[in-house]
Amino acid sequence: MIKSNWKWAFLLLIGLASIISNAAAQDAAAQTVAPPSAGCTPVLQQPVAPGDIIDLKGPDVPASQQALGINWDYSWTVRKDDAGGEIVATFDTQIISFAVPTTDYAENYYFEMLVTAREASLCINQACMTFPIVTPGQCSISTDADDQICITDSDEYEYSTADTPSQVNQRWWVFKQGEVPANLEYNGNANSRVGDGSSINIAWDGIAEESGTYVILTGYFGKKSPFVLQGSCQKQVVIVDVPLNTITVT
């Protein structure tokens, strides 16, 4: 009777050991095949012009967390193209500014932000976004007006381009030929400025002080960094003087 009980106890121990061994193996296997974190899916933003500035701000600490004495730490990473691209900048502040290069810029810049509760480091959150970098392209000025206009003409004529690209501002000037500045600036030549946007209306009798050739000039500029010229185009208009009214007796 004692031998029989001992035999059954031995078999029970073997069975328990087998169950424990199988469970451990399953846990190890589960840890091996567990899928990695899905990561961050970036939000695609509106295009930005080369040389412009991208300003971003992380979230504010809510009043409920401030009441608990909680602070947040911010960690930003800027990469070329996507999440696997070359790191070009890092920041550790809530508000950041990134100046897009004017040359040799990437087609896209990927921004990733990590926000961590300083007092509880396992409380962490993430967000990311992508900004395409796009030039405004070529422009050309079109109009129904003649290329020669009388200096006393009071009619308004429209001069226009295609719609202004979303990533830039567009501004217009009129200069006398020979007075066009070598470097066009967004806030420069205020006396010659005639409008903003993709079209303007001009009554030449209010602009041309004398006859001659005038240059209508429009330029594209970055929105956050308006001093960076992104492209321009121009059109010439000849302003004709009123003929003389002298009568000569011969």
Backbone bond lengths (Angstrom), bond angles and torsions (degrees), N, CA, C in turn:
res aa  C-N    CA-C-N  psi(-1)  N-CA   C-N-CA  omega(-1)  CA-C   N-CA-C  phi
1 M - - - 1.452 - - 1.528 109.94 -
2 I 1.332 118.37 -42.63 1.461 122.85 179.29 1.513 110.79 -64.35
3 K 1.371 115.90 -41.26 1.470 119.59 179.12 1.519 110.65 -63.11
4 S 1.308 117.94 -40.09 1.469 121.79 -178.76 1.522 110.83 -63.85
5 N 1.329 116.30 -44.50 1.472 119.02 178.48 1.529 111.57 -62.66
6 W 1.312 114.87 -40.11 1.466 118.83 179.71 1.527 111.36 -63.80
7 K 1.332 115.02 -38.59 1.469 120.69 -179.84 1.521 110.42 -62.93
8 W 1.345 114.40 -45.76 1.473 117.57 -179.07 1.527 111.71 -66.66
9 A 1.299 118.05 -36.39 1.467 121.56 177.92 1.532 110.56 -64.71
10 F 1.338 115.98 -38.99 1.456 120.33 178.87 1.526 111.65 -64.42
11 L 1.346 115.28 -44.12 1.465 119.75 178.50 1.531 111.20 -63.65
12 L 1.331 117.19 -37.72 1.465 121.15 179.08 1.524 110.94 -63.93
13 L 1.340 116.87 -41.31 1.447 120.56 178.65 1.532 111.84 -63.21
14 I 1.348 115.07 -40.14 1.478 119.31 178.29 1.527 110.45 -62.73
15 G 1.346 115.70 -42.00 1.467 119.53 179.99 1.515 112.37 -63.67
16 L 1.343 117.40 -43.11 1.458 120.88 178.91 1.533 111.61 -63.18
17 A 1.326 115.43 -40.24 1.465 119.93 179.08 1.524 110.96 -62.58
18 S 1.352 115.25 -38.57 1.465 119.62 179.63 1.525 111.47 -66.22
19 I 1.347 115.32 -40.65 1.470 119.38 179.98 1.520 110.77 -64.09
20 I 1.361 115.16 -45.48 1.463 119.82 -179.67 1.517 110.91 -62.65
21 S 1.339 116.34 -40.23 1.465 121.10 -179.88 1.527 111.16 -64.24
22 N 1.350 116.28 -43.88 1.462 120.46 179.59 1.529 111.46 -63.83
23 A 1.350 116.37 -40.41 1.468 120.24 -179.71 1.518 110.92 -64.11
24 A 1.339 116.22 -41.87 1.464 120.12 179.01 1.519 111.10 -63.93
25 A 1.322 116.10 -39.16 1.465 120.25 179.61 1.518 110.79 -65.62
26 Q 1.361 115.79 -39.26 1.457 119.00 179.80 1.522 110.68 -66.54
27 D 1.357 117.21 -39.04 1.458 120.42 178.37 1.526 110.85 -63.15
28 A 1.331 115.27 -42.65 1.466 119.38 179.81 1.521 110.87 -63.77
29 A 1.330 115.42 -40.43 1.462 119.59 179.61 1.517 110.73 -65.65
30 A 1.338 115.65 -40.11 1.459 119.68 179.45 1.515 110.93 -63.18
31 Q 1.348 116.96 -39.98 1.439 120.21 178.38 1.528 111.28 -66.38
32 T 1.322 116.81 -32.46 1.462 120.72 -178.66 1.520 111.60 -71.09
33 V 1.331 118.45 -39.40 1.454 121.77 -173.65 1.520 112.83 -99.20
34 A 1.343 118.22 2.71 1.462 119.85 -179.58 1.520 109.32 -60.10
35 P 1.343 118.02 132.13 1.456 120.53 -177.22 1.516 111.03 -68.78
36 P 1.342 116.89 147.24 1.463 119.67 177.64 1.516 110.72 -69.68
37 S 1.336 116.30 167.43 1.459 121.48 177.84 1.515 110.41 -59.17
38 A 1.330 115.94 141.23 1.464 120.58 -178.08 1.518 111.76 -66.58
39 G 1.336 118.00 -17.09 1.458 120.85 179.67 1.510 111.54 77.08
40 C 1.326 115.14 -162.26 1.460 121.75 -174.44 1.529 109.94 -111.15
41 T 1.308 116.58 129.83 1.460 121.45 175.89 1.518 108.35 -93.59
42 P 1.335 118.81 113.05 1.464 120.08 -173.27 1.526 113.07 -71.30
43 V 1.321 115.31 144.78 1.464 122.45 173.91 1.526 107.76 -87.24
44 L 1.320 116.98 124.46 1.459 121.33 -178.52 1.529 109.79 -77.92
45 Q 1.328 116.14 123.82 1.456 121.91 -178.27 1.535 111.06 -99.27
46 Q 1.336 115.75 173.38 1.459 121.42 176.89 1.536 110.09 -66.43
47 P 1.327 117.75 152.02 1.475 120.08 179.94 1.522 112.37 -60.15
48 V 1.310 114.72 153.38 1.464 123.50 175.94 1.522 107.82 -125.11
49 A 1.326 116.52 142.62 1.459 120.58 -178.98 1.526 110.99 -80.75
50 P 1.327 118.03 150.66 1.468 120.42 174.81 1.525 110.67 -57.75
51 G 1.338 116.43 141.41 1.450 120.80 179.69 1.513 114.47 83.70
52 D 1.321 117.43 -7.59 1.460 120.44 179.86 1.526 109.92 -83.96
53 I 1.332 116.61 178.24 1.462 122.50 -175.52 1.521 109.64 -118.47
54 I 1.321 116.59 133.99 1.464 122.86 175.20 1.526 107.82 -103.89
55 D 1.324 116.60 116.02 1.466 122.85 178.80 1.523 109.29 -105.97
56 L 1.332 116.94 127.91 1.462 121.68 -179.02 1.530 109.70 -133.56
57 K 1.322 114.85 152.00 1.464 120.99 179.15 1.515 109.63 -135.37
58 G 1.333 116.51 133.63 1.454 121.80 174.69 1.519 110.96 -78.90
59 P 1.336 118.02 172.23 1.462 121.62 -176.36 1.525 112.38 -70.73
60 D 1.329 115.24 151.15 1.465 121.16 174.53 1.533 109.93 -80.77
61 V 1.326 115.98 149.15 1.463 120.43 175.38 1.529 108.56 -70.22
62 P 1.347 118.68 122.82 1.468 120.26 -179.30 1.528 111.46 -63.44
63 A 1.323 115.19 156.38 1.454 120.61 -179.27 1.525 111.69 -59.40
64 S 1.349 116.67 -34.23 1.467 119.95 -179.19 1.529 111.72 -63.76
65 Q 1.352 116.35 -35.72 1.462 120.17 178.07 1.526 111.70 -78.37
66 Q 1.322 116.58 -35.05 1.459 119.91 176.10 1.528 110.85 -61.15
67 A 1.351 115.89 -37.60 1.461 120.10 179.65 1.525 111.81 -64.44
68 L 1.347 116.27 -24.65 1.462 120.78 178.09 1.530 112.26 -88.14
69 G 1.324 116.29 0.39 1.456 120.05 -178.57 1.512 113.86 78.42
70 I 1.348 116.56 24.60 1.461 121.40 -176.77 1.524 110.47 -92.99
71 N 1.320 115.85 137.31 1.464 123.22 174.10 1.527 109.39 -118.58
72 W 1.313 115.67 153.61 1.463 120.08 178.49 1.525 110.18 -113.83
73 D 1.342 115.23 140.97 1.460 122.32 173.07 1.522 108.96 -108.73
74 Y 1.332 115.96 141.84 1.466 121.71 -175.82 1.534 109.36 -116.29
75 S 1.319 115.29 138.87 1.460 120.36 177.65 1.533 108.31 -136.24
76 W 1.326 116.25 117.96 1.464 121.86 -178.05 1.523 109.63 -112.12
77 T 1.331 115.29 143.52 1.463 121.71 172.88 1.520 108.50 -131.86
78 V 1.321 116.30 129.71 1.465 121.81 177.95 1.524 108.07 -111.64
79 R 1.311 116.19 126.63 1.464 121.68 -178.44 1.516 110.81 -125.39
80 K 1.318 115.08 154.37 1.459 120.53 171.21 1.530 109.69 -73.00
81 D 1.300 115.82 136.19 1.463 124.74 169.92 1.538 114.02 71.09
82 D 1.356 118.62 -67.34 1.462 119.45 -173.58 1.521 110.00 -153.77
83 A 1.348 116.00 -169.77 1.464 121.45 -175.40 1.521 112.86 -63.46
84 G 1.321 117.67 -20.00 1.465 120.54 179.25 1.509 113.65 -99.73
85 G 1.329 116.67 5.47 1.452 120.07 -175.04 1.517 114.15 -80.83
86 E 1.317 114.05 175.36 1.461 121.10 -179.61 1.527 110.96 -65.42
87 I 1.327 116.92 135.25 1.461 121.61 177.25 1.529 108.80 -75.28
88 V 1.338 116.59 126.80 1.462 120.70 -179.19 1.524 112.27 -114.16
89 A 1.332 118.13 -14.59 1.462 120.19 178.49 1.522 109.61 -164.57
90 T 1.335 116.02 151.50 1.458 122.33 173.17 1.533 108.07 -137.39
91 F 1.340 115.62 150.92 1.451 121.59 -179.91 1.527 108.70 -141.35
92 D 1.341 116.83 155.10 1.456 120.68 177.51 1.530 111.33 -130.18
93 T 1.341 115.86 28.60 1.455 121.58 179.26 1.525 110.19 -117.56
94 Q 1.326 116.74 163.47 1.461 120.60 -179.50 1.524 111.47 -68.74
95 I 1.325 117.02 -38.22 1.460 122.75 -178.81 1.523 108.69 -110.82
96 I 1.331 115.99 132.86 1.464 119.90 -179.37 1.525 110.54 -131.04
97 S 1.335 116.23 157.57 1.460 123.75 173.21 1.520 107.81 -132.74
98 F 1.317 116.11 129.19 1.465 121.22 179.21 1.523 108.34 -123.05
99 A 1.322 116.41 120.13 1.456 121.80 178.66 1.528 109.42 -88.25
100 V 1.314 115.68 117.21 1.469 120.41 178.51 1.536 108.46 -70.40
101 P 1.317 118.46 132.16 1.473 119.50 178.95 1.529 111.25 -59.24
102 T 1.318 115.80 149.32 1.465 120.02 177.36 1.522 111.82 -81.60
103 T 1.336 116.58 -22.66 1.463 121.67 177.28 1.525 109.00 -135.36
104 D 1.301 116.32 159.24 1.466 122.77 178.63 1.525 112.02 52.53
105 Y 1.306 116.33 37.70 1.463 121.48 179.06 1.532 109.98 -85.99
106 A 1.327 115.48 157.35 1.463 120.85 177.86 1.529 110.21 -78.91
107 E 1.315 116.33 160.61 1.464 120.16 177.27 1.527 111.04 -67.59
108 N 1.320 116.43 -30.91 1.461 122.30 178.43 1.524 108.76 -142.15
109 Y 1.344 115.35 153.31 1.462 120.89 170.36 1.523 108.40 -123.60
110 Y 1.337 114.41 129.86 1.463 122.97 -176.33 1.526 109.02 -103.64
111 F 1.327 116.13 125.35 1.464 122.40 -179.75 1.524 109.20 -112.62
112 E 1.335 115.71 127.27 1.463 121.27 177.72 1.531 108.53 -123.00
113 M 1.338 115.17 132.37 1.460 121.07 179.59 1.523 110.10 -121.70
114 L 1.320 115.96 130.46 1.455 122.67 172.46 1.525 108.03 -113.27
115 V 1.327 115.95 131.39 1.464 121.54 177.71 1.519 107.75 -119.21
116 T 1.340 116.18 124.25 1.464 121.42 -176.14 1.526 110.00 -123.89
117 A 1.336 115.75 136.77 1.463 119.75 172.30 1.523 107.96 -73.28
118 R 1.321 116.37 117.16 1.462 120.91 -173.81 1.524 112.44 -59.55
119 E 1.336 116.82 -34.45 1.452 121.35 -176.79 1.526 112.91 -87.93
120 A 1.340 117.44 -6.51 1.468 121.62 179.32 1.517 107.47 -148.38
121 S 1.327 116.47 85.13 1.460 121.39 -167.20 1.521 114.55 -64.50
122 L 1.335 117.70 -16.44 1.465 119.33 176.93 1.522 111.46 -80.33
123 C 1.342 117.60 -10.75 1.472 121.20 174.46 1.524 107.43 -87.18
124 I 1.337 115.55 97.80 1.461 121.50 -174.11 1.521 109.46 -138.98
125 N 1.318 116.13 145.80 1.458 120.67 179.13 1.524 108.80 -138.55
126 Q 1.325 115.81 166.03 1.458 121.10 -170.17 1.514 110.00 -143.52
127 A 1.335 116.22 147.88 1.459 122.54 172.03 1.516 108.06 -149.92
128 C 1.331 116.48 156.21 1.461 119.41 179.72 1.521 110.09 -153.55
129 M 1.322 115.04 158.14 1.459 120.71 178.39 1.524 109.64 -154.93
130 T 1.327 115.08 160.58 1.462 121.75 -178.69 1.522 109.53 -125.90
131 F 1.345 115.57 134.39 1.461 121.88 176.88 1.526 109.25 -113.55
132 P 1.338 118.65 117.30 1.468 119.93 172.20 1.535 109.57 -71.69
133 I 1.327 116.57 143.06 1.459 121.89 177.06 1.527 107.71 -107.16
134 V 1.336 115.50 114.90 1.470 120.23 -170.64 1.527 109.51 -135.33
135 T 1.319 116.95 129.82 1.464 120.90 173.78 1.535 108.84 -77.77
136 P 1.332 117.77 155.80 1.468 119.05 -178.82 1.518 113.55 -73.11
137 G 1.316 117.80 -12.76 1.458 120.16 178.59 1.520 111.92 82.30
138 Q 1.326 115.16 -173.65 1.460 121.24 -177.94 1.525 110.92 -75.51
139 C 1.326 116.28 150.41 1.463 119.86 174.79 1.520 109.17 -128.09
140 S 1.313 115.98 156.67 1.459 121.79 173.77 1.524 107.77 -146.52
141 I 1.313 115.68 147.62 1.461 121.78 -176.17 1.528 108.93 -99.59
142 S 1.314 115.85 130.68 1.462 121.02 178.02 1.530 109.73 -121.49
143 T 1.351 116.03 152.83 1.458 121.71 -179.78 1.519 109.60 -162.68
144 D 1.313 115.29 157.55 1.470 120.75 172.80 1.521 111.37 -93.81
145 A 1.319 116.84 -3.52 1.465 121.06 -177.65 1.524 110.45 -75.32
146 D 1.324 115.62 156.09 1.462 121.13 174.70 1.516 109.97 -71.56
147 D 1.324 115.80 162.23 1.461 120.62 176.82 1.525 111.52 -83.03
148 Q 1.332 117.87 -12.97 1.462 122.47 175.28 1.530 107.58 -122.14
149 I 1.338 116.48 124.70 1.463 121.93 -175.29 1.519 109.01 -133.24
150 C 1.326 116.13 139.72 1.461 120.72 179.37 1.519 110.27 -70.56
151 I 1.311 116.32 142.69 1.458 121.74 -175.98 1.532 112.44 -64.44
152 T 1.320 117.30 -21.22 1.468 120.30 179.81 1.526 112.86 -95.26
153 D 1.320 117.09 3.11 1.473 120.85 -178.12 1.530 109.43 -67.49
154 S 1.341 116.53 119.26 1.470 121.44 -178.22 1.524 113.14 -97.60
155 D 1.326 117.66 -0.74 1.460 120.67 178.47 1.534 110.23 -67.35
156 E 1.334 115.88 148.93 1.465 120.35 175.76 1.530 109.52 -93.46
157 Y 1.315 115.55 131.48 1.459 121.36 179.13 1.526 108.82 -115.49
158 E 1.316 115.23 138.99 1.470 120.18 -179.68 1.522 110.33 -93.58
159 Y 1.323 115.00 136.07 1.463 122.88 173.00 1.522 106.43 -124.99
160 S 1.329 116.38 130.68 1.468 118.77 -171.86 1.523 111.67 -145.78
161 T 1.322 113.92 160.94 1.462 122.59 171.09 1.527 107.15 -120.67
162 A 1.314 116.30 -174.40 1.463 119.75 169.39 1.529 108.19 -65.11
163 D 1.321 116.75 166.83 1.462 120.77 -179.76 1.525 110.61 -52.57
164 T 1.325 115.61 140.75 1.466 120.22 178.61 1.521 109.99 -61.69
165 P 1.336 119.71 125.46 1.471 120.96 177.48 1.534 110.82 -57.66
166 S 1.312 116.70 146.47 1.467 121.68 -172.69 1.523 113.13 -63.93
167 Q 1.331 118.23 -23.79 1.459 120.08 -173.87 1.531 113.74 -89.49
168 V 1.335 117.60 2.22 1.462 119.84 -177.48 1.531 110.74 -136.71
169 N 1.342 115.18 164.76 1.459 123.16 167.05 1.523 108.27 -102.65
170 Q 1.327 115.89 152.79 1.461 120.71 -178.88 1.530 109.29 -125.72
171 R 1.332 116.27 134.90 1.469 121.37 -178.33 1.523 109.70 -136.56
172 W 1.361 115.56 152.13 1.462 121.95 -175.03 1.531 111.21 -123.04
173 W 1.351 115.36 147.51 1.464 122.84 173.62 1.525 109.38 -138.97
174 V 1.346 115.22 159.28 1.466 121.51 169.39 1.521 107.88 -125.79
175 F 1.331 116.04 125.70 1.463 122.06 -179.57 1.527 109.38 -124.11
176 K 1.317 115.11 150.07 1.463 119.72 168.04 1.523 107.58 -71.43
177 Q 1.336 115.69 141.61 1.467 118.48 -179.93 1.534 110.16 -56.73
178 G 1.330 115.34 133.89 1.450 120.96 -176.39 1.513 113.25 96.17
179 E 1.332 117.42 -10.47 1.462 121.79 -179.92 1.527 112.63 -112.47
180 V 1.319 116.91 8.21 1.470 120.76 178.68 1.528 108.81 -67.70
181 P 1.347 119.36 125.76 1.467 120.79 -177.55 1.518 111.83 -66.33
182 A 1.327 114.96 148.26 1.465 120.01 179.39 1.520 110.85 -67.94
183 N 1.336 116.40 -35.88 1.469 121.49 179.52 1.524 108.82 -121.34
184 L 1.300 116.02 112.19 1.462 121.31 -178.68 1.522 109.42 -81.99
185 E 1.346 116.31 127.86 1.453 121.41 -179.88 1.522 109.99 -120.83
186 Y 1.309 115.58 145.21 1.472 121.56 -175.48 1.526 111.94 -58.32
187 N 1.318 117.56 -43.08 1.459 121.35 -178.00 1.521 112.98 -101.06
188 G 1.313 116.66 12.35 1.445 120.14 -178.89 1.515 112.66 -92.15
189 N 1.349 115.83 166.52 1.464 123.48 174.79 1.527 112.59 51.81
190 A 1.339 115.13 52.47 1.464 120.31 -175.79 1.521 112.41 -60.15
191 N 1.327 117.97 -33.70 1.466 120.76 -178.00 1.526 112.81 -69.34
192 S 1.337 116.00 -20.30 1.465 119.86 -179.56 1.521 112.73 -100.64
193 R 1.326 117.25 -1.88 1.462 121.61 -176.27 1.530 110.14 -73.77
194 V 1.340 116.03 136.40 1.471 119.85 -177.04 1.528 113.69 -126.75
195 G 1.331 118.43 1.60 1.460 117.38 176.74 1.517 113.46 156.91
196 D 1.327 113.99 175.05 1.462 123.04 178.21 1.522 109.43 -131.26
197 G 1.344 115.05 162.54 1.457 119.56 178.25 1.515 111.95 96.07
198 S 1.319 115.71 -166.66 1.464 120.29 -173.55 1.526 113.85 -87.41
199 S 1.345 118.34 -3.83 1.463 119.78 179.54 1.517 110.52 -153.11
200 I 1.327 115.52 155.92 1.463 122.44 175.61 1.521 108.28 -137.72
201 N 1.334 116.04 161.20 1.462 122.67 173.01 1.522 108.25 -120.18
202 I 1.318 116.37 130.95 1.454 121.38 -176.30 1.520 109.91 -125.80
203 A 1.362 116.11 129.34 1.460 123.03 166.55 1.521 106.05 -104.79
204 W 1.312 116.48 109.41 1.467 120.26 -168.86 1.517 113.28 -66.91
205 D 1.323 118.59 -23.53 1.462 118.86 180.00 1.525 111.56 -68.50
206 G 1.348 117.20 -16.01 1.451 120.70 177.90 1.522 113.37 -98.22
207 I 1.327 116.57 -4.59 1.468 120.12 -177.03 1.519 112.17 -114.93
208 A 1.317 116.47 -47.96 1.469 120.09 -174.73 1.528 109.96 -80.84
209 E 1.322 116.51 117.90 1.462 121.05 178.15 1.522 112.00 -85.30
210 E 1.309 116.24 -20.07 1.458 120.99 178.56 1.522 108.87 -152.52
211 S 1.292 115.24 164.40 1.462 118.58 179.64 1.516 109.94 -70.82
212 G 1.318 115.56 162.34 1.459 120.12 -179.80 1.516 110.53 142.61
213 T 1.311 116.01 -171.07 1.461 121.92 -179.49 1.527 109.00 -97.50
214 Y 1.320 115.40 129.13 1.468 121.85 179.29 1.526 109.27 -116.77
215 V 1.329 115.32 151.42 1.464 121.77 -177.61 1.530 108.75 -116.50
216 I 1.329 115.91 119.13 1.468 121.07 171.05 1.516 106.67 -89.05
217 L 1.321 116.39 123.26 1.471 121.37 -173.51 1.522 109.35 -127.45
218 T 1.307 116.49 131.35 1.466 120.87 174.91 1.530 109.27 -128.22
219 G 1.343 115.85 144.41 1.462 120.36 -178.05 1.511 111.92 -136.53
220 Y 1.332 115.07 152.69 1.467 122.70 175.69 1.534 108.98 -102.71
221 F 1.326 115.96 135.87 1.463 121.56 -177.66 1.520 110.08 -135.01
222 G 1.349 116.28 148.24 1.454 120.56 176.36 1.524 111.34 -59.31
223 K 1.330 116.48 151.81 1.467 120.10 -176.43 1.524 112.49 -78.56
224 K 1.334 117.63 -46.18 1.451 120.60 -178.86 1.529 111.78 -85.20
225 S 1.291 116.39 -28.40 1.459 121.47 178.21 1.525 107.55 -122.53
226 P 1.358 117.08 79.17 1.462 120.28 -169.46 1.523 114.86 -70.07
227 F 1.317 117.67 -7.38 1.455 119.27 -179.52 1.524 112.39 -83.21
228 V 1.316 117.05 -5.44 1.465 120.39 179.69 1.528 108.67 -91.93
229 L 1.315 116.27 108.15 1.463 122.07 179.26 1.520 109.51 -73.53
230 Q 1.328 116.62 127.34 1.452 121.86 -177.15 1.532 113.44 -101.19
231 G 1.315 116.57 -10.75 1.461 120.27 -178.26 1.519 109.81 155.62
232 S 1.319 116.54 158.91 1.458 120.25 -179.45 1.523 110.12 -155.19
233 C 1.348 115.20 165.88 1.458 120.98 172.72 1.522 108.07 -153.17
234 Q 1.312 116.76 164.14 1.455 120.10 -174.65 1.523 111.70 -147.67
235 K 1.339 113.82 164.96 1.463 120.78 177.90 1.518 108.19 -144.73
236 Q 1.325 116.63 139.17 1.455 121.15 179.73 1.532 110.87 -97.86
237 V 1.344 114.90 141.26 1.458 122.23 177.17 1.526 107.48 -131.85
238 V 1.325 116.56 132.50 1.465 121.91 178.13 1.524 108.54 -96.13
239 I 1.317 116.23 122.29 1.460 121.69 178.26 1.535 107.47 -98.71
240 V 1.311 114.77 122.71 1.463 121.90 -172.73 1.521 109.74 -101.45
241 D 1.326 117.04 135.03 1.474 121.92 179.53 1.512 110.12 -78.39
242 V 1.342 115.04 156.98 1.453 121.21 176.83 1.528 108.73 -69.18
243 P 1.349 118.74 134.78 1.466 120.21 178.94 1.532 111.23 -60.48
244 L 1.324 115.29 154.18 1.451 120.80 175.83 1.538 110.31 -67.79
245 N 1.332 115.03 153.24 1.468 118.96 -179.99 1.525 112.32 -114.79
246 T 1.314 115.50 24.65 1.475 119.05 179.84 1.516 110.45 -78.61
247 I 1.300 114.64 141.29 1.453 121.69 175.04 1.533 108.61 -114.57
248 T 1.270 115.29 125.41 1.451 120.10 -179.56 1.538 109.66 -108.44
249 V 1.298 115.69 127.86 1.461 120.40 176.76 1.534 108.19 -86.30
250 T 1.290 114.09 124.22 1.456 117.88 -179.24 1.523 109.78 -116.62
